[in-house]
């Protein structure tokens, strides 16, 4: 078993294409079509594998689209464990408009998952031997999966002495934090949703992240801030990484690439600040790939050297 295992409850086949201009009523003639395996945990696994590390992806799959998903995962040379579900795996699609350079993302809710099926996902994780050092649970929960599902995963990870990296939002994130996890990677909107109010400025973000750590809800909070960079909070320390000056092609998959780069680095034995830098490099590198292409290792290596970290103490940069 790999040192890194990812879990994707709401897996997908991601389609991306290009069109001259998006307009109502007209037939929009698309150019090119790319199909790739998707869902948060699968995307993280894709990044980890591209960086040269073995990874196992656990994910739900059902129907014809589920069979296509398996083929796409295998194409990425990722070891996988499928949990079969009765309903059809979802498809998501991204349309890039040439005229404006804008992207339009259409995300479907996902298939209905039965009690037996989501319990089977937990049983599959529990049966892993040896249990991985890093378990990455990423993405939304499809219909039918209870809000405390990731909390159950957190208890399993704690019992098996694994480090759980969690990337989700809303009530499932709240309930998992009540159990305690190793790392969370929210964006600013997800952080605001977690605390139920707006977060004002960098100082407010630092305070909220530190509070989560001090309350023992997560050992590490990696907060991504788009074109404002990212923050990393852990016991007694906070770092800020300014955004790198690039011209983005697509923002799809940047968060998954960030988490994949960071977990890959941690599993390689790097310090937390170095892993944060690799996360920044991988998240930025994803902006250079069209559609759901995620980051490329050459871009990650090149951008890593440009990442700068600023340690923040008592609300001031030092």
C-alpha positions in Angstrom: 0.0 0.0 0.0 1.2 3.5 -0.9 2.2 6.0 1.8 -0.5 8.3 0.3 -4.1 7.2 -0.2 -6.8 9.6 -1.6 -10.5 9.3 -1.1 -13.0 10.7 -3.6 -16.7 10.2 -2.7 -18.0 12.4 -5.6 -15.8 11.3 -8.5 -16.4 12.6 -12.0 -15.3 12.5 -15.6 -14.2 16.1 -16.4 -14.8 17.4 -19.9 -13.3 20.6 -21.2 -13.7 22.3 -24.5 -13.3 25.7 -26.3 -15.9 27.9 -28.0 -15.5 31.3 -29.8 -18.3 33.0 -27.8 -20.9 31.9 -25.2 -24.3 33.2 -26.2 -28.0 32.2 -25.5 -30.1 30.3 -28.0 -27.4 29.8 -30.6 -25.7 26.5 -31.3 -22.2 26.9 -29.9 -19.7 25.0 -32.0 -17.1 23.7 -29.7 -13.5 23.0 -30.6 -11.6 20.1 -29.1 -12.7 17.9 -26.3 -10.5 16.6 -23.4 -11.7 13.9 -21.0 -9.9 13.5 -17.7 -10.6 11.8 -14.4 -11.9 14.1 -11.8 -13.1 14.7 -8.3 -10.9 16.2 -5.6 -9.1 13.1 -4.3 -8.5 11.8 -7.8 -7.0 15.1 -8.9 -4.7 15.1 -5.8 -3.6 11.5 -6.7 -2.9 12.7 -10.3 -0.6 15.4 -9.0 1.2 13.1 -6.5 1.8 10.5 -9.2 3.1 13.0 -11.7 5.6 14.2 -9.0 7.0 10.6 -9.0 5.4 9.1 -5.9 3.2 6.0 -5.6 -0.3 6.8 -4.6 -3.6 4.8 -4.3 -6.9 6.4 -5.2 -10.1 5.1 -3.5 -13.2 6.4 -5.3 -16.8 5.6 -6.1 -17.7 4.5 -9.6 -21.0 3.5 -11.3 -22.4 2.8 -14.7 -20.9 3.6 -18.1 -19.2 6.8 -17.0 -17.8 4.9 -14.0 -16.1 2.4 -16.4 -14.7 5.3 -18.4 -13.4 6.9 -15.2 -11.5 3.7 -14.3 -9.9 3.7 -17.8 -8.9 7.4 -17.3 -7.4 6.7 -13.9 -5.5 3.8 -15.2 -4.1 5.9 -18.0 -2.6 8.2 -15.3 -0.7 5.1 -13.9 -2.5 5.4 -10.6 -3.2 2.4 -8.5 -6.9 2.5 -7.7 -9.6 0.8 -5.6 -13.1 1.3 -6.8 -16.2 1.2 -4.6 -19.0 0.2 -7.0 -22.3 2.2 -6.7 -25.5 1.7 -8.5 -26.0 5.2 -9.9 -24.1 6.7 -12.8 -20.9 8.6 -12.1 -21.3 12.3 -12.8 -19.7 14.3 -15.6 -18.6 17.9 -15.2 -17.6 20.2 -18.0 -15.6 23.4 -18.5 -16.1 25.7 -21.5 -13.4 28.3 -22.3 -14.6 31.3 -24.2 -12.0 32.6 -26.7 -13.5 36.1 -27.0 -13.2 37.0 -23.3 -10.7 34.5 -22.0 -13.3 33.5 -19.4 -14.1 30.0 -18.3 -17.5 28.6 -17.5 -17.6 25.6 -15.2 -20.7 23.4 -14.8 -20.5 21.1 -11.8 -23.2 18.4 -11.4 -24.4 17.3 -8.0 -23.4 13.7 -8.3 -25.2 10.3 -8.0 -27.4 9.2 -5.1 -25.3 7.1 -2.8 -27.0 4.5 -0.6 -26.3 3.7 3.0 -24.7 0.4 2.0 -22.5 2.1 -0.5 -21.1 4.8 1.7 -20.5 2.3 4.5 -18.6 0.2 1.9 -16.3 3.2 1.3 -15.5 3.3 5.1 -15.0 -0.4 5.2 -12.7 -0.2 2.2 -10.6 2.4 4.0 -10.5 0.4 7.2 -9.3 -2.7 5.4 -6.2 -1.0 4.0 -3.0 -2.8 5.1 -0.7 -1.4 5.9 -2.6 1.8 6.6 -1.1 4.8 4.8 0.8 7.6 6.6 -1.2 10.2 4.7 -4.9 9.9 3.9 -6.3 12.7 1.7 -10.1 13.1 1.6 -11.1 15.8 -0.9 -14.2 17.0 -2.6 -17.9 17.4 -1.9 -20.2 14.6 -0.6 -22.8 13.3 -3.1 -26.5 13.0 -2.2 -27.2 10.3 0.3 -23.9 10.6 2.2 -24.3 12.0 5.7 -22.7 15.2 6.8 -20.7 13.4 9.4 -19.0 11.1 6.9 -15.6 12.9 7.0 -15.9 13.0 10.8 -16.0 9.2 10.6 -13.0 9.2 8.3 -11.2 11.4 10.8 -11.9 9.0 13.6 -10.6 6.1 11.5 -7.4 8.1 10.6 -6.8 8.9 14.3 -7.3 5.3 15.3 -4.9 4.1 12.7 -2.3 6.9 13.4 -2.6 8.4 9.9 -2.5 12.1 9.0 -5.7 13.2 7.4 -5.6 16.0 4.9 -9.1 17.3 4.3 -10.4 19.6 1.5 -14.1 20.1 1.7 -16.6 22.7 2.9 -19.8 23.4 4.8 -21.2 21.1 7.5 -19.0 18.1 6.5 -16.0 20.2 7.2 -17.4 21.5 10.6 -18.1 18.0 11.8 -14.7 16.7 10.8 -13.0 19.5 12.6 -14.9 18.6 15.8 -13.0 15.2 15.6 -9.7 16.9 14.8 -7.6 16.4 11.6 -4.0 16.9 10.5 -4.5 19.5 7.8 -7.3 21.4 6.1 -7.1 23.4 2.9 -10.0 25.8 2.6 -10.2 28.8 0.3 -11.5 32.1 1.6 -15.1 31.5 0.8 -15.0 28.1 2.5 -13.3 29.6 5.5 -16.1 32.2 5.8 -18.7 29.5 5.4 -17.0 27.6 8.2 -17.3 30.4 10.7 -20.5 31.7 9.4 -19.4 35.3 8.8 -17.2 37.4 6.6 -13.4 37.4 7.2 -12.0 40.9 7.0 -8.5 41.2 5.4 -5.3 39.4 6.0 -5.3 40.0 9.8 -8.8 38.4 10.1 -7.7 35.4 8.1 -4.7 34.9 10.3 -6.8 35.1 13.4 -9.3 32.6 12.2 -6.6 30.1 11.0 -4.8 30.4 14.3 -8.0 29.9 16.3 -8.7 26.6 14.4 -5.2 25.4 15.3 -5.3 26.5 18.9 -8.6 24.8 19.4 -7.1 21.5 18.3 -9.4 21.2 15.3 -6.5 21.0 12.8 -2.8 20.9 13.3 -2.3 22.8 10.0 -4.5 25.2 8.1 -3.4 26.0 4.5 -5.7 28.9 3.3 -5.6 29.6 -0.4 -6.4 33.2 -1.3 -6.3 33.2 -5.2 -4.4 36.2 -6.5 -3.5 37.1 -2.9 -1.4 34.0 -2.4 -1.9 31.7 0.6 -1.4 31.4 4.4 -0.2 28.5 6.4 -0.9 28.3 10.1 0.4 25.7 12.5 1.4 25.5 16.2 2.7 29.0 17.0 3.7 30.0 13.4 2.0 31.5 10.5 3.5 32.0 7.0 2.3 34.0 4.1 3.2 33.2 0.5 2.5 36.0 -2.0 1.0 35.0 -5.3 3.5 34.5 -8.1 3.4 36.9 -11.1 2.0 34.7 -14.0 -0.6 35.1 -16.6 -3.2 32.3 -15.8 -4.7 30.2 -18.5 -7.2 28.3 -16.3 -8.0 28.3 -12.6 -9.5 24.8 -12.7 -7.7 22.3 -10.4 -5.4 24.9 -8.7 -6.6 24.0 -5.2 -6.2 20.2 -5.9 -2.8 20.8 -7.3 -1.8 22.9 -4.3 -2.9 20.1 -1.9 -1.3 17.4 -4.1 2.0 19.3 -4.1 2.0 19.8 -0.4 1.1 16.3 0.6 3.7 14.9 -1.9 6.3 17.1 -0.3 5.3 16.1 3.3 5.4 12.4 2.4 8.9 13.0 1.0 10.0 14.1 4.4 10.2 17.8 3.8 9.6 20.4 6.5 6.2 22.0 6.7 7.4 25.3 5.3 9.0 23.6 2.3 5.9 21.6 1.7 3.9 24.9 1.7 6.2 26.3 -0.9 5.7 23.2 -3.1 2.0 23.6 -2.6 2.2 27.2 -3.8 4.3 26.2 -6.8 2.0 23.3 -7.8 -1.1 25.5 -7.4 0.4 28.2 -9.5 1.6 25.7 -12.1 -2.0 24.5 -12.5 -2.9 28.0 -13.7 -0.6 27.4 -16.7 -2.5 24.3 -17.9 -5.7 24.5 -19.9 -9.0 22.9 -18.7 -8.5 20.3 -16.0 -4.9 19.6 -16.9 -3.6 20.3 -13.4 0.1 21.1 -12.7 3.1 19.8 -14.7 6.2 18.7 -12.8 8.6 20.9 -14.8 6.5 23.9 -14.1 6.3 23.0 -10.4 10.1 22.7 -10.2 10.7 26.0 -12.0 8.1 27.9 -9.9 9.3 26.5 -6.6 12.4 28.6 -6.7 10.3 31.8 -7.1 8.1 31.2 -4.0 8.9 33.4 -1.0 7.6 32.9 2.5 7.0 35.6 5.0 6.6 34.6 8.7 3.9 36.5 10.4 3.9 37.0 14.2 1.2 38.9 16.2 -0.3 40.1 13.0 2.9 41.7 11.6 5.1 40.4 8.9 8.7 39.9 10.0 
